[in-house]
Amino acid sequence: MAVGLSVYFLARPHYPTANSCSTAPSKRQPLSQSFLGAGALSQLVQNVTRLPRTVLPRHYDVRLLPILEKGNFTVLGRVSIDIQCLQSTDRIVLHSSDIQVDLKSVQVIERGADKTLSIERIDYETVAEFLVIRLNVGQQQGKAILAKGSNYTVSMNFVANLTETSAGFFRSVYMEDGVERYMAVSQMEPTDARRVFPCFDEPNMKAIFTVTLGRHRDMMALSNMPLINTTQIDGMDNFYWDHFAPSLLMSTYLVAFAVANFTKIEADVAHGNWKFNIYVRTSAISQAQYAKDIGPKTQAFYEDYFQVPFPLPKQDMMAIPSAFVGAMENWGLLTFGESVLLYDEDVSSLDDRQTVVELVTHELAHQWFGNLVTMDWWTELWLKEGFTSYVECLGADFVDPSLERLQQFVTSGLQAVMRLDALESSHPISVLVNHPDEIGELFDDISYKKGAAITRMLASFIGDKSFRDGLTNYLRIHQYGNAVQDDLWNAFDKQAKVDQVFLPIKVETIMDAWTAKMGFPVITVQRDYKSRNISVTQKRFLIRKSNSSTADTTVYLWWVPLTYTTDFQTIGSTWLADNQTSKNLTLEFEVEDNQWIIFNVDETGYYRVNYDAHNWKLIGQQLMTNHTAISVINRAQIMNDALNLARAGLLDYETPLNLTEYLEREEEFLPWESTLTALSYLNSMMQRTPGYGLLKNYVMKILMPLYNSLGFVHRSTDSHLTGKLRRKVVERCCSLGHKNCVTQAIESYSQWMADPGNTTIVPSVLKGVVACTAIRHGGELEWNFAFKRFRESNVASEKATLLSSLTCTQESWILARLLEMCLNPAVGFRTQDALDVIKTLAENPIGRFMTFNFVREKWTEMTKIFNSIHSLAHVFESVTKSFNTDMELKELSDFVGKNKELLVNAMTRSTQQSIDRVRSNVSWMRLNYRQVVNWLQQNNPATSQQSST
């Protein structure tokens, strides 16, 4: 290997040699054994994938030079790690993956004594991703060489890969002024720091990092901390080392590097002892103004909310042009995909603006909740992601109140994750994990949205003041360290006692059930109208219960905070204990026989509510006479609960379908969002049945008053939610073939095709609907125009909108071409775009079967091209979610059975969830299809003759 590295370096003299990456002269010791291959330490590892805690890192000196030369994307590096020995041992075990270590450069020095220790051999274990440095004990066999309490330094040179996928240190390619450019940037979470430099890659092994990055003079380098100074690389004209200040104590997954030819935008900071900067491509400067405005305001808000100052001297936000999805909370250097940080008022939509706010407020909240205090292990990933997903709503409502983000959480967060959590194959929030593949599976809606939902519930039952003060105490006690969820519960318990908040039992006991058990309860409220007694019971809500359910011995009962009202002026509350399946409830106020009662006020609790038939009838009557007497959030809750209770067989479909009739009077976004989302399930189930025409006609009937009221054209006076509501209504009407809607969309698109540079022809809020509708009803000409615009657009959010629209075509041959383009980036789409295309194509009625066949045929090739297993899991889910026949279930099961090796462990849960969904769909068709059709026939007088079978 040493010879190979030397040849490599000498072949490119304009880059530093191996010794250029060294921080000190090498004192090499001979190795008694060469580097071993995979499996050499199988006995040592034996199912152990956690590092031993015999030694812990205290300080890293990391020096990296990314080579951004086409055909030669690598990273030359050196790392020096100061470690402390906690338990006497003869070896140092750390993480390393996809890295070529120069074995002769590895050395271990006893600090203080300045003594170089002899190395017996170095082993590597592929499965555990361990690099094991075994020290030579000489004549003292069995005696530990590293002494407890002593300090050592381990160092080595290495070559890492500058990958093209966002894992570790990766490259991003983009066009600027017609020139292809490259940049290098890191993405370490959850376990990819080990792909950049050998390290102790576990969140509770915090250390201080001193970073040095090499770059060309035309580029800039960024890291977590500010730049201290720059020095020229010896013997290298035009190449420099940038030296950064030492970091605070932090985990490896938060270390960040970037080398790029970007422009810096300094934001105004009204309050705070820190600087705030945005880094973007030069041609995208104008799109960074919104982030520049809300970024420092958000950070100042969190300083005030948490009552803990931001501890770093600077905060950077960087927009990555390609090969990056979402965002990452690296301490002091936040990285974002361009589409979620940049915003252009002329071409970006309302949803794009909201996405920017959501991601900025989310990642900045992590600076405290995750970075300052870090979960002890990935089992409690939700401890940072769930809490941050709730707190981001508070930050968003502060910096842009017009979004009403916290109100929207009910539909976009709570109700959305309930769809997943109602499956038997869901998983608890806290899941024991060890292997990196298992860790990656936790980055799903359960950790984020369910975590946020139960956090919101907690804030509701202990009160905003106790919640906020409890968080402050938690952060102050555990700052720069690690914590487990019990540490957080204890902070809330103590604060609740100080504030004299009544709780029936400790916060820990209440909340552990919500994190340790998967699923959630349905609360059944049964009124006795003679005695005025109310019986309340709970059981786990499942969309479908399989015959194997008895194999699960978990007792699914929770401590449930109950709230209720009859007029939204008087609110009552009580608790349903986790050892009660039934409780006779005496209300805090009287309820007349003809009065409705609604539980779960403003849906702050993470549960569904079912009522007796008469109470459902009373609620329906209220909605028909004066729906505004019920809060807007509870109107959304009632519609979502009722339709999902019917889907699960806990309520006759007549009840929720009767409730939908009131929607002809509804003008608020949340109830419509909630209902249309629930009705979309009926749409996907019935789309290929004779009864679909009845469903289309009925949905159009209840939509028409709102469509006529809102109109097709966006108004500057519209609120944010009104604009979102118009887009949703227009989108649904056009998809159902409403003549006026389709005509206006096609005309707008034609005008845009005639004048492509005019951004005012198609309002940004409706661009996706207009393009999709025109392409759906058009042909190759319309599709080619959108594809050309997609290729030429300089705005990432517009590119994403057009990319989705391309999948709306009804031309089978274009759909086939689209699929082929997904596997050929040279003529089609970037890797991350291709995954989005495949997922969206699966929603096209014509494209769904073509996509499934394509995925089955190309699965082996896809696993090689798209090396993100978790992204493939989402593709698998999208392609199969509308399957609802026995034949489709068999095809899916057969495919999974035949490809167990290719579907790998990381997709085990997601594939099982897909099978569960299809089984549920098949069951729904058998039990509910006829019932829905019968109701639609009775409530569609003009089409009652359209019988179905």
C-alpha positions, 0 to 999 in steps of 0.5 A, spaced: 500 500 500 505 504 501 508 503 494 502 504 491 500 511 495 507 513 493 506 512 486 499 515 486 502 522 489 508 522 485 504 521 478 501 528 480 506 533 482 502 539 482 498 536 489 502 535 496 506 529 497 504 524 502 509 528 507 505 534 506 499 532 510 504 530 516 504 535 522 510 532 524 516 528 522 514 521 522 517 516 527 515 509 524 515 503 527 516 496 523 509 492 523 510 485 525 503 483 520 500 487 514 494 490 514 488 484 514 482 483 510 475 483 512 473 478 517 480 478 521 477 480 527 471 476 527 472 473 534 474 479 537 468 483 534 462 477 535 456 481 534 459 487 538 458 493 533 460 499 539 467 501 540 470 499 547 470 505 552 478 503 554 480 509 551 476 516 549 478 521 544 480 528 547 482 532 541 483 531 534 488 534 529 485 533 522 488 535 516 485 534 509 486 536 502 480 534 497 482 533 490 477 536 486 480 534 479 476 530 474 477 523 474 481 524 481 476 525 486 480 523 493 482 526 499 489 526 502 489 526 510 492 526 516 489 525 523 492 526 530 488 524 536 489 525 543 486 519 547 486 518 555 486 511 557 480 509 562 482 502 562 488 498 561 489 495 555 493 493 549 490 495 543 486 502 540 480 500 537 477 506 532 472 506 526 474 507 519 471 505 513 472 506 505 479 509 507 486 507 505 491 508 511 498 508 510 500 503 515 507 505 516 505 512 518 501 509 524 504 511 530 502 511 538 506 516 542 505 516 550 504 523 551 509 527 557 514 521 556 514 522 549 515 515 548 513 511 541 510 505 542 511 499 538 505 496 534 505 489 533 499 489 528 493 493 525 487 489 523 481 491 520 474 488 521 469 490 515 462 489 518 464 493 525 468 498 521 473 497 526 480 499 525 484 495 531 491 498 533 494 492 537 501 494 541 507 490 541 507 487 549 514 484 547 516 479 553 511 481 557 505 477 554 498 479 557 500 485 560 497 492 558 501 497 554 496 503 555 496 504 562 489 507 566 489 514 567 495 515 562 495 520 555 497 518 548 497 520 541 495 516 535 496 518 528 496 516 521 496 518 514 491 516 509 487 517 503 479 517 503 474 517 497 471 524 495 464 520 493 459 523 489 453 521 494 452 525 500 456 520 505 462 523 508 466 528 504 463 528 497 463 532 491 458 536 488 458 538 481 454 544 478 454 549 472 456 556 473 456 561 467 456 555 463 462 552 466 462 545 470 465 546 477 466 542 483 466 543 490 467 538 496 462 538 502 461 533 508 455 530 511 457 525 517 450 523 520 449 518 522 456 514 521 460 517 516 465 521 519 469 514 519 469 515 511 473 521 512 478 520 517 479 514 522 475 516 529 471 514 534 465 515 531 460 515 536 455 521 539 458 520 546 465 520 545 465 527 544 472 531 543 475 538 541 477 538 533 482 542 530 481 542 523 486 544 517 483 544 510 487 545 503 484 548 497 486 552 491 487 560 491 480 561 487 476 557 493 474 558 500 474 553 506 469 553 511 469 548 518 465 549 524 469 554 527 472 561 524 478 561 520 485 563 524 490 564 519 492 561 512 499 558 510 501 556 503 502 549 502 510 548 501 512 547 494 505 548 492 504 554 488 496 557 488 495 552 494 494 554 501 492 551 508 486 554 512 487 553 519 481 553 523 480 555 531 479 549 535 472 547 536 468 546 543 466 539 545 462 535 540 460 529 536 464 526 530 457 527 526 457 534 527 464 535 524 463 539 518 468 541 512 467 545 505 471 547 500 468 551 494 468 557 489 462 560 493 460 567 495 459 570 502 453 574 504 453 577 511 447 578 514 445 583 519 445 581 526 441 585 531 442 581 537 447 576 539 455 575 540 456 572 533 456 573 526 451 570 521 453 568 514 450 565 508 454 562 502 452 560 495 453 560 488 455 567 485 449 566 480 444 565 486 446 571 491 439 574 490 435 567 492 439 567 499 435 574 501 430 570 505 434 566 508 439 571 510 433 575 513 430 569 517 436 566 519 439 571 525 432 572 527 431 565 528 437 564 532 436 570 536 429 567 538 432 561 540 437 564 545 431 568 548 427 561 548 432 557 551 435 562 555 442 559 553 446 563 549 449 560 542 456 558 544 460 559 537 462 566 535 459 565 528 454 561 524 454 559 517 449 557 512 451 554 505 447 552 499 449 545 496 447 545 488 447 538 487 448 531 491 445 533 497 438 532 500 435 536 506 439 539 511 444 538 516 445 541 523 453 541 523 455 546 529 456 553 526 456 550 519 449 548 517 448 545 510 442 545 505 440 543 499 439 549 494 431 547 494 430 548 501 434 554 503 434 559 496 427 562 495 426 566 489 419 570 489 418 570 482 418 563 481 418 559 488 411 557 490 408 558 497 410 551 499 417 553 497 417 559 502 414 555 508 420 549 506 425 554 507 422 557 514 421 549 516 428 547 515 432 553 517 428 553 524 429 546 524 437 546 523 438 552 528 434 549 533 439 543 533 444 548 535 442 547 542 437 541 542 442 536 539 449 539 538 450 543 545 446 537 548 447 530 544 443 524 545 447 518 548 446 513 543 442 513 536 437 509 540 434 516 542 435 519 535 428 522 537 430 526 543 434 531 538 429 530 532 422 529 535 423 535 540 427 539 534 421 538 529 416 541 534 420 547 537 421 549 529 414 550 529 415 555 535 421 558 531 417 559 524 411 562 528 416 567 530 420 569 524 414 568 519 407 568 523 403 568 516 405 561 515 401 559 522 406 553 522 404 550 529 397 550 527 399 546 520 403 541 524 396 538 526 395 535 519 402 535 516 405 532 522 401 529 527 395 526 522 401 524 517 405 520 522 399 516 524 398 513 517 404 510 518 404 508 526 397 505 525 401 499 522 402 493 525 409 493 522 411 500 525 416 501 531 417 505 537 420 511 538 426 508 542 429 502 538 435 499 540 440 499 534 447 498 533 449 497 526 449 503 522 444 500 517 439 499 523 441 507 525 439 509 518 432 506 518 430 510 524 431 517 520 423 516 519 417 520 521 416 516 527 422 519 530 421 526 527 413 527 527 411 522 532 417 525 536 414 532 535 407 530 536 408 527 543 412 533 545 407 537 543 402 533 547 407 534 553 408 541 552 400 542 553 399 538 559 405 541 563 404 548 560 408 552 556 412 555 562 414 549 565 415 546 558 420 552 557 423 552 563 424 545 564 428 545 557 432 551 559 434 547 566 436 540 561 440 544 557 444 548 562 445 541 566 447 537 560 451 542 556 457 540 552 455 533 554 450 527 552 443 525 555 438 520 555 430 521 555 430 520 562 434 526 563 429 530 560 423 527 563 427 529 570 428 536 568 420 537 566 418 533 573 422 538 577 419 544 573 412 541 574 413 541 582 416 548 582 410 550 578 405 546 582 402 543 576 398 537 577 400 530 574 397 523 576 404 520 576 411 522 574 413 525 567 418 519 566 412 514 567 407 518 562 412 519 557 416 512 557 410 508 554 409 513 548 416 512 546 417 505 548 411 502 545 409 503 538 402 505 535 397 510 539 390 509 542 383 510 540 379 513 545 372 511 545 367 515 548 360 512 550 355 517 553 349 514 557 344 519 555 339 517 561 344 517 567 349 522 563 355 518 565 360 517 560 364 511 559 371 512 556 376 506 554 382 505 550 385 500 545 391 500 540 388 503 533 390 499 527 388 500 520 388 492 520 389 487 525 392 481 522 392 473 525 399 474 527 397 480 532 397 475 538 404 474 537 405 481 540 405 480 548 406 488 549 400 491 553 398 497 549 395 502 554 398 509 555 397 514 560 392 519 556 391 526 557 384 527 556 381 534 554 374 535 552 369 541 551 362 542 549 362 550 547 370 551 546 369 556 552 369 551 557 375 546 557 375 540 562 381 535 563 383 529 566 387 522 565 386 515 563 391 511 566 395 505 563 392 500 567 385 502 565 381 499 559 375 503 562 373 509 566 366 512 568 368 519 567 364 525 571 365 531 567 367 538 570 361 541 567 354 538 565 352 536 558 345 536 556 342 530 552 342 535 545 349 537 546 355 534 543 361 533 546 368 533 543 374 530 546 382 532 544 381 539 544 385 542 538 388 535 537 394 536 542 393 529 544 396 523 540 390 519 539 384 518 535 377 519 538 370 515 537 364 516 539 357 513 540 352 514 534 348 519 537 354 524 539 357 523 532 350 525 529 350 531 534 357 533 531 354 533 524 348 537 526 353 542 528 357 542 522 351 543 518 348 549 522 354 553 524 361 549 523 365 555 526 362 553 533 367 548 533 375 550 532 378 550 526 383 544 528 378 540 531 374 540 525 380 538 521 381 532 527 373 530 526 374 529 519 381 525 519 379 521 525 372 519 522 374 517 515 380 513 518 376 510 524 371 507 518 377 505 514 379 501 520 372 498 521 371 502 527 365 506 524 360 505 519 362 509 512 356 512 512 358 517 518 364 520 515 361 521 509 355 524 511 360 529 515 363 531 508 357 534 506 358 540 511 364 542 507 360 545 501 360 551 507 368 550 509 373 555 507 379 554 512 385 550 509 386 545 515 379 542 515 380 541 507 387 539 508 385 533 513 379 531 509 382 531 502 388 527 505 383 522 508 379 522 501 385 521 497 385 514 500 379 512 497 381 515 490 387 511 490 383 504 492 377 506 487 381 509 481 381 502 477 373 500 479 367 502 476 365 506 482 370 511 481 366 516 477 361 516 483 367 518 487 369 524 482 362 527 482 361 527 489 368 530 491 367 535 485 360 537 488 363 539 495 369 542 492 365 547 487 363 552 492 370 553 494 373 553 487 368 558 485 369 563 491 377 562 491 377 562 483 383 560 479 388 566 479 392 568 486 391 574 489 396 579 492 391 580 498 391 572 500 393 570 506 399 564 506 394 559 508 388 561 503 394 561 497 395 554 499 388 552 500 387 555 492 393 551 490 390 544 493 383 546 491 385 547 483 390 541 483 384 537 485 379 540 481 384 539 475 386 532 476 378 530 476 378 533 470 373 540 471 373 543 465 374 550 467 380 548 471 383 544 465 382 550 460 385 555 464 391 551 466 392 549 459 391 556 456 396 559 462 401 554 460 401 555 452 402 563 454 408 561 458 411 556 452 410 562 447 414 567 452 418 562 456 422 568 460 416 571 463 415 569 470 408 573 471 404 569 466 404 563 471 403 565 478 409 561 482 403 558 487 400 554 481 406 553 477 406 545 479 398 545 477 399 548 471 404 544 468 402 538 470 395 539 468 398 541 461 402 535 460 397 531 462 392 533 457 398 535 452 403 531 448 411 531 447 411 538 445 408 540 452 413 535 455 419 537 452 418 545 454 418 543 461 424 538 460 428 544 457 425 549 463 428 544 468 434 543 465 435 551 464 432 553 471 437 557 476 432 556 481 432 549 485 425 549 487 423 551 480 427 545 478 423 541 483 416 543 481 418 542 474 421 535 475 414 533 478 410 535 473 414 531 468 411 525 471 404 527 469 404 525 462 399 520 460 404 518 454 406 511 455 412 511 451 414 518 454 413 514 461 418 509 459 423 514 456 423 517 463 424 511 467 430 509 462 433 516 464 433 515 471 438 510 470 443 514 465 445 521 469 448 523 462 442 524 458 437 524 464 437 526 471 442 527 477 441 521 482 437 524 487 432 527 482 432 520 479 429 517 485 424 523 486 422 521 479 421 514 480 417 515 486 412 520 483 411 516 477 408 511 481 402 516 483 401 516 475 395 511 474 398 509 467 405 509 470 404 505 476 405 498 473 410 501 468 414 503 474 413 497 478 415 492 473 421 497 472 423 497 479 423 489 479 427 488 473 432 494 474 432 492 482 439 490 482 442 495 478 438 500 482 442 498 488 448 499 485 446 506 482 442 509 488 447 507 494 442 510 499 438 504 502 433 508 505 432 512 499 430 506 495 426 504 501 422 510 500 421 508 492 419 501 494 413 504 499 411 509 493 411 504 488 406 499 492 402 503 496 396 503 492 396 496 490 389 493 492 388 486 489 390 479 491 394 478 485 398 485 486 399 482 493 402 476 491 407 479 486 409 484 491 410 478 496 414 474 491 418 479 489 420 481 496 421 473 497 426 472 491 430 478 493 431 478 500 439 479 499 438 485 495 433 488 499 438 487 505 437 489 513 436 496 512 430 495 508 427 489 512 422 494 516 420 498 510 418 492 506 414 489 511 410 496 512 409 496 504 406 489 505 402 491 511 399 496 507 397 492 501 394 487 505 390 492 509 388 495 502 386 488 499 382 488 506 379 494 505 376 493 498 373 486 500 370 490 506 368 497 505 368 498 497 361 496 496 359 500 502 362 507 499 359 505 493 352 505 496 352 511 499 355 515 493 349 512 489 344 515 494 348 522 494 349 523 487 342 523 484 344 525 477 349 519 477 345 514 481 344 510 474 351 509 474 351 503 478 357 499 479 359 492 481 
